[in-house]
Amino acid sequence: MKRSSPRVDRPLTGISFKIVSVAVFVTMSSLIKAAGDVPAGQIVFYRSFFAMLLILAFLGCRRELRTAFHTARPLNHVARGTVGVISMALTFFALTRLPLPEAITLNYAQPLLVVVFSSIFLGETIRIYRWSAVVIGLVGVLIISWPKLTLFESGAAMGNEEALGVAAAILGAAFSAIAMILVRSLVHTERTSTVVMWFSLTATLLSLISYPFGWVPLSAMQIALLVMAGICGGLGQLLMTEAYRYAEASTVAPFEYSSMILSIAVGYYFFGDLPTIHMLVGGIIVVGAGIFIIWREQRLGLKHAAAVRQTAPSQS
């Protein structure tokens, strides 16, 4: 079976693609936040449909369109798509309820949870070093979340909304981690383009199910913002795929965490979001734990690049 092009060893090129893809995904998240209080299912539709159009155009240019949907495992793709849609909906809900830096940083729990779920569902042997990193990283998540949960206990309306946002962000990271596990299985037999296209199509169709449950009329500005967010989602996916074509996952993946710096800058200048000490301390702990896990897996020779390049934290 024909697979994606072999990796070319050009690490600086791969890192450059990764950083640009991170910037594009932060832009996508910012556009979604700027669109205001739009139902999560409606956001998922715009994100998936317009991303799919861009990816279709790209595959058409590469003459891979005819084979993009060919698969012997349609149910596996639908399962991955369903989990991914749930993750996206939860993540986008969190974006509408939390400051941008916190919503993005909480999604860093995903690689920590991948380690946990790999042990539970795949039977991978996880030794003390990675378990320790997971526990430390989850402490960081708790530090970020604690002020919001405290506000929830006070009964304040804003506190309730932010606490729901925290819960959605963490659940979104959990479902994203499960999606990563499913992708690891798919990439053994499926092309990159097949995994991406089946996910985009499944997400688009499943998001339409939410239409009778509260889609709202949108202004022209909201439509423009969500269309641009969808295009950014597709562009970010393509750029991320290219990044892993030029460099190993262990080289490229740590640069995902540059989104923390970008989100702080964008959140401050465009939304007036000031990072709290809890967010900064917790974020640094989570980032450190995530980078350690990447380094440890590279030392152990665990090859996850094929799965990683199909998805990313907060994009599923």
C-alpha positions as CSV (number, residue, x, y, z in Angstrom):
1,M,0.0,0.0,0.0
2,K,1.3,3.4,-0.9
3,R,2.2,5.5,2.1
4,S,3.1,9.1,2.6
5,S,6.5,10.4,1.3
6,P,9.5,9.2,3.3
7,R,10.9,11.6,5.8
8,V,13.8,13.9,4.7
9,D,16.3,14.7,7.4
10,R,16.2,18.5,7.5
11,P,15.5,19.4,11.1
12,L,15.6,23.2,10.8
13,T,13.0,23.0,8.1
14,G,10.9,20.7,10.2
15,I,11.1,23.0,13.2
16,S,10.2,26.1,11.0
17,F,7.1,24.3,9.7
18,K,6.2,23.3,13.3
19,I,6.5,26.9,14.7
20,V,4.4,28.3,11.8
21,S,1.8,25.6,12.3
22,V,1.6,26.5,16.0
23,A,1.1,30.2,15.1
24,V,-1.6,29.3,12.7
25,F,-3.4,27.1,15.3
26,V,-3.2,29.9,17.9
27,T,-4.7,32.2,15.2
28,M,-7.5,29.7,14.7
29,S,-8.2,29.6,18.4
30,S,-8.2,33.4,18.6
31,L,-10.6,33.7,15.7
32,I,-13.0,31.2,17.5
33,K,-12.7,33.2,20.7
34,A,-13.3,36.4,18.9
35,A,-16.5,35.0,17.3
36,G,-18.1,35.1,20.8
37,D,-20.6,32.7,22.4
38,V,-21.3,30.4,19.5
39,P,-22.5,26.8,20.2
40,A,-19.6,24.3,20.2
41,G,-21.2,22.1,17.5
42,Q,-21.7,25.0,15.2
43,I,-18.0,25.9,15.6
44,V,-16.9,22.3,14.9
45,F,-18.9,22.5,11.6
46,Y,-17.1,25.6,10.4
47,R,-13.7,24.3,11.6
48,S,-14.1,21.0,9.9
49,F,-15.9,21.9,6.7
50,F,-13.7,24.8,5.6
51,A,-10.5,22.9,6.7
52,M,-11.7,20.0,4.5
53,L,-12.1,22.3,1.5
54,L,-8.5,23.5,1.8
55,I,-7.2,20.0,2.3
56,L,-9.1,18.7,-0.7
57,A,-7.6,21.5,-2.8
58,F,-4.1,20.6,-1.5
59,L,-4.6,16.9,-2.3
60,G,-6.0,17.8,-5.7
61,C,-2.8,19.7,-6.5
62,R,-0.7,16.7,-5.5
63,R,-3.0,14.3,-7.5
64,E,-3.8,12.3,-4.4
65,L,-7.5,13.1,-4.3
66,R,-8.8,10.0,-5.9
67,T,-7.2,7.7,-3.4
68,A,-7.7,9.9,-0.3
69,F,-10.8,8.1,0.9
70,H,-9.8,4.6,0.0
71,T,-9.7,2.4,3.1
72,A,-10.4,-1.0,4.4
73,R,-11.1,0.3,7.9
74,P,-14.0,2.7,7.6
75,L,-15.4,1.9,11.1
76,N,-12.0,2.7,12.7
77,H,-12.0,6.1,10.9
78,V,-15.5,6.8,12.1
79,A,-14.6,5.9,15.7
80,R,-11.5,8.2,15.5
81,G,-13.7,10.9,14.0
82,T,-16.3,10.6,16.7
83,V,-13.8,10.8,19.5
84,G,-12.1,13.7,17.8
85,V,-15.4,15.6,17.3
86,I,-16.1,15.3,21.0
87,S,-12.6,16.6,21.8
88,M,-13.0,19.6,19.5
89,A,-16.4,20.5,20.8
90,L,-15.2,20.4,24.4
91,T,-12.0,22.4,23.5
92,F,-14.0,25.0,21.6
93,F,-16.4,25.3,24.5
94,A,-13.5,26.0,26.8
95,L,-12.2,28.7,24.5
96,T,-15.5,30.5,24.8
97,R,-15.3,30.4,28.6
98,L,-11.7,30.8,29.6
99,P,-8.9,33.3,28.9
100,L,-7.0,32.2,25.7
101,P,-3.7,31.3,27.4
102,E,-5.4,29.1,30.0
103,A,-7.6,27.3,27.5
104,I,-4.6,26.4,25.3
105,T,-2.3,25.5,28.2
106,L,-4.8,23.1,29.8
107,N,-4.8,21.2,26.6
108,Y,-1.2,20.3,27.3
109,A,-2.6,17.6,29.5
110,Q,-3.1,15.6,26.3
111,P,0.4,14.1,26.0
112,L,0.3,13.2,29.7
113,L,-2.9,11.4,29.3
114,V,-1.6,9.6,26.2
115,V,0.9,7.9,28.4
116,V,-1.8,6.8,30.8
117,F,-4.1,5.6,28.1
118,S,-1.3,3.8,26.3
119,S,-0.7,1.8,29.5
120,I,-4.4,1.1,30.0
121,F,-5.6,0.4,26.4
122,L,-2.4,-0.7,24.6
123,G,-0.6,-2.5,27.5
124,E,2.5,-0.4,27.0
125,T,5.1,-0.7,29.8
126,I,5.4,2.7,31.5
127,R,8.2,2.9,34.0
128,I,8.8,5.1,37.0
129,Y,10.3,8.1,35.0
130,R,7.3,8.6,32.8
131,W,4.8,7.9,35.5
132,S,6.6,10.5,37.6
133,A,6.4,13.1,34.8
134,V,2.7,12.4,34.3
135,V,2.0,12.9,38.0
136,I,4.0,16.1,38.1
137,G,2.4,17.4,34.9
138,L,-1.1,16.7,36.3
139,V,-0.1,18.7,39.4
140,G,0.6,21.5,37.1
141,V,-2.9,21.1,35.5
142,L,-4.3,21.3,39.0
143,I,-2.4,24.5,39.8
144,I,-3.8,26.1,36.7
145,S,-7.4,24.9,37.4
146,W,-7.5,25.6,41.2
147,P,-8.5,29.3,41.1
148,K,-11.4,28.5,38.7
149,L,-12.6,25.7,40.9
150,T,-12.4,27.9,44.0
151,L,-14.6,30.5,42.2
152,F,-17.1,27.8,41.4
153,E,-17.4,27.0,45.1
154,S,-18.2,30.6,45.7
155,G,-21.3,30.4,43.5
156,A,-20.4,33.4,41.3
157,A,-21.9,33.3,37.8
158,M,-18.5,34.1,36.2
159,G,-16.9,31.5,38.4
160,N,-19.4,28.8,37.3
161,E,-18.7,29.6,33.6
162,E,-14.9,29.4,34.0
163,A,-15.2,26.2,36.1
164,L,-17.2,24.6,33.3
165,G,-14.5,25.9,30.9
166,V,-11.8,24.2,32.9
167,A,-13.8,20.9,33.0
168,A,-14.3,21.1,29.3
169,A,-10.7,21.8,28.5
170,I,-9.5,18.8,30.6
171,L,-12.1,16.4,29.2
172,G,-11.2,17.7,25.7
173,A,-7.6,16.8,26.3
174,A,-8.6,13.4,27.5
175,F,-10.7,12.7,24.4
176,S,-7.8,14.1,22.3
177,A,-5.5,11.6,23.9
178,I,-7.9,8.7,23.1
179,A,-8.0,10.0,19.5
180,M,-4.2,9.8,19.4
181,I,-4.3,6.2,20.5
182,L,-6.8,5.4,17.7
183,V,-4.6,7.2,15.2
184,R,-1.6,5.1,16.3
185,S,-3.5,2.1,15.2
186,L,-4.7,3.6,11.9
187,V,-1.3,4.8,10.7
188,H,0.0,1.2,10.5
189,T,-2.1,0.7,7.3
190,E,-3.5,4.1,6.3
191,R,-2.1,7.0,4.4
192,T,-1.7,10.4,6.1
193,S,-4.2,11.9,3.6
194,T,-6.7,9.1,4.3
195,V,-6.7,9.7,8.0
196,V,-7.0,13.5,7.6
197,M,-9.8,13.3,5.1
198,W,-11.9,10.7,6.9
199,F,-11.6,12.8,10.1
200,S,-12.6,16.0,8.4
201,L,-15.6,14.4,6.7
202,T,-16.7,12.6,9.8
203,A,-16.4,15.7,11.9
204,T,-18.3,17.8,9.4
205,L,-21.2,15.3,9.2
206,L,-21.3,14.6,13.0
207,S,-21.3,18.4,13.8
208,L,-24.5,18.7,11.7
209,I,-26.3,16.5,14.2
210,S,-26.1,19.4,16.7
211,Y,-28.0,21.7,14.4
212,P,-31.5,21.0,16.0
213,F,-30.0,21.5,19.5
214,G,-29.3,25.2,19.5
215,W,-27.4,26.6,16.5
216,V,-27.7,30.4,16.5
217,P,-28.0,33.0,13.8
218,L,-24.6,34.5,13.1
219,S,-23.6,38.0,12.0
220,A,-21.5,38.5,8.9
221,M,-18.5,39.1,11.1
222,Q,-19.0,35.9,13.1
223,I,-19.3,33.9,9.9
224,A,-16.1,35.5,8.5
225,L,-14.2,34.7,11.7
226,L,-15.4,31.1,11.8
227,V,-14.6,30.6,8.1
228,M,-11.1,31.9,8.6
229,A,-10.8,29.7,11.7
230,G,-11.7,26.7,9.5
231,I,-9.2,27.6,6.9
232,C,-6.5,28.1,9.5
233,G,-7.3,24.7,10.9
234,G,-6.7,23.1,7.6
235,L,-3.6,25.1,6.9
236,G,-2.2,24.3,10.3
237,Q,-2.8,20.6,9.7
238,L,-0.9,20.6,6.4
239,L,2.0,22.6,7.9
240,M,2.2,20.2,10.9
241,T,2.3,17.2,8.5
242,E,5.1,18.8,6.6
243,A,7.0,19.5,9.8
244,Y,7.1,15.7,10.6
245,R,8.1,15.0,7.1
246,Y,11.4,16.8,7.6
247,A,12.3,15.9,11.2
248,E,11.9,13.3,13.9
249,A,8.9,13.7,16.3
250,S,11.3,14.1,19.2
251,T,12.9,17.1,17.5
252,V,9.8,18.8,16.4
253,A,7.2,18.0,19.1
254,P,8.6,20.2,21.9
255,F,8.0,23.3,19.8
256,E,4.3,22.7,20.2
257,Y,4.7,24.4,23.6
258,S,5.6,27.7,21.9
259,S,1.9,28.2,21.7
260,M,1.9,29.1,25.4
261,I,4.0,32.2,24.7
262,L,2.0,33.1,21.6
263,S,-1.3,32.7,23.4
264,I,-0.2,34.9,26.2
265,A,0.8,37.6,23.7
266,V,-2.4,37.3,21.7
267,G,-4.6,37.0,24.7
268,Y,-3.1,40.2,26.2
269,Y,-3.2,42.4,23.1
270,F,-6.5,41.3,21.6
271,F,-8.6,40.1,24.6
272,G,-7.0,41.8,27.5
273,D,-6.3,38.5,29.2
274,L,-3.5,38.8,31.8
275,P,-1.8,35.5,32.7
276,T,-2.1,34.7,36.4
277,I,0.7,33.4,38.5
278,H,-1.2,30.0,38.8
279,M,-1.3,29.8,35.0
280,L,2.4,30.6,34.6
281,V,3.6,28.3,37.3
282,G,1.3,25.4,36.4
283,G,2.0,25.9,32.7
284,I,5.8,25.7,33.2
285,I,5.3,22.5,35.2
286,V,3.1,20.9,32.5
287,V,5.4,22.0,29.7
288,G,8.4,20.6,31.6
289,A,6.7,17.3,32.2
290,G,5.6,17.1,28.5
291,I,9.1,17.7,27.2
292,F,10.6,15.2,29.6
293,I,8.1,12.5,28.3
294,I,9.0,13.3,24.7
295,W,12.8,13.0,25.6
296,R,12.2,9.8,27.5
297,E,10.2,8.2,24.7
298,Q,12.9,9.2,22.2
299,R,15.5,7.5,24.5
300,L,13.4,4.4,24.7
301,G,13.0,4.3,20.9
302,L,9.2,4.6,20.9
303,K,8.3,5.7,17.4
304,H,5.2,7.8,17.6
305,A,6.0,10.3,14.7
306,A,3.5,8.7,12.4
307,A,0.7,9.2,14.9
308,V,1.7,12.6,16.1
309,R,1.7,14.2,12.7
310,Q,-2.0,13.3,12.3
311,T,-3.1,15.4,15.2
312,A,-2.1,18.1,17.7
313,P,-3.1,19.3,21.2
314,S,-6.3,21.3,21.1
315,Q,-7.0,20.3,17.3
316,S,-7.7,16.7,17.5
